[in-house]
């Protein structure tokens, strides 16, 4: 699960946490964070883009970001 969160964060944000920061948050070593991230990326063949969302999900995302 953590590798998914890290990859999604790095894919979607221009400025993201370093592996060292993720290591402090998770209790894992930065090296283990990197290994998990690479393993998941390779399993997904680095295809991180999901595609266009259905209209209902897209509208939900917009309403959530407006409420912040």
C-alpha positions as CSV (number, residue, x, y, z in Angstrom):
1,X,0.0,0.0,0.0
2,X,2.7,2.5,0.9
3,X,4.5,2.0,-2.4
4,X,1.2,2.9,-4.2
5,X,0.9,6.0,-2.2
6,X,4.5,7.1,-2.8
7,X,4.3,6.4,-6.6
8,X,1.0,8.3,-6.8
9,X,2.3,11.2,-4.9
10,X,5.5,11.5,-7.1
11,X,3.4,11.1,-10.2
12,X,0.8,13.7,-9.4
13,X,2.9,16.4,-7.5
14,X,5.7,18.5,-8.8
15,X,7.1,18.7,-5.3
16,X,6.9,15.6,-3.2
17,X,8.4,14.0,-0.2
18,X,11.9,12.4,-0.5
19,X,12.4,8.7,0.3
20,X,14.2,9.8,3.4
21,X,11.0,11.6,4.6
22,X,8.8,8.6,3.7
23,X,11.3,6.4,5.7
24,X,10.8,8.6,8.7
25,X,7.0,8.5,8.4
26,X,6.9,4.7,7.8
27,X,9.7,3.4,9.9
28,X,11.3,1.7,6.9
29,X,14.7,2.5,5.6
30,X,15.1,4.8,2.6
31,X,16.6,1.9,0.7
32,X,13.6,-0.3,1.4
33,X,11.3,2.5,0.3
34,X,13.2,2.7,-3.0
35,X,13.0,-1.1,-3.5
36,X,9.3,-1.2,-2.9
37,X,8.7,1.8,-5.2
38,X,10.8,0.2,-8.0
39,X,9.1,-3.2,-7.6
40,X,5.6,-1.7,-7.9
41,X,6.6,0.5,-10.8
42,X,8.1,-2.5,-12.6
43,X,5.1,-4.6,-11.9
44,X,2.9,-1.9,-13.4
45,X,5.4,-1.5,-16.3
46,X,5.6,2.1,-15.1
47,X,2.2,2.8,-16.5
48,X,0.9,5.1,-13.8
49,X,-1.6,7.0,-15.8
50,X,-5.1,5.6,-15.1
51,X,-7.0,7.5,-17.8
52,X,-10.1,9.6,-17.9
53,X,-12.5,9.2,-15.0
54,X,-16.2,8.8,-15.4
55,X,-18.0,12.2,-15.0
56,X,-19.4,11.3,-11.5
57,X,-15.9,10.6,-10.1
58,X,-14.5,13.7,-11.8
59,X,-17.1,15.9,-10.2
60,X,-16.5,14.4,-6.8
61,X,-12.8,15.2,-7.1
62,X,-13.5,18.8,-8.0
63,X,-15.9,19.2,-5.1
64,X,-13.3,17.7,-2.7
65,X,-10.6,20.1,-3.8
66,X,-12.9,23.1,-3.6
67,X,-13.8,22.3,0.0
68,X,-10.1,22.6,1.1
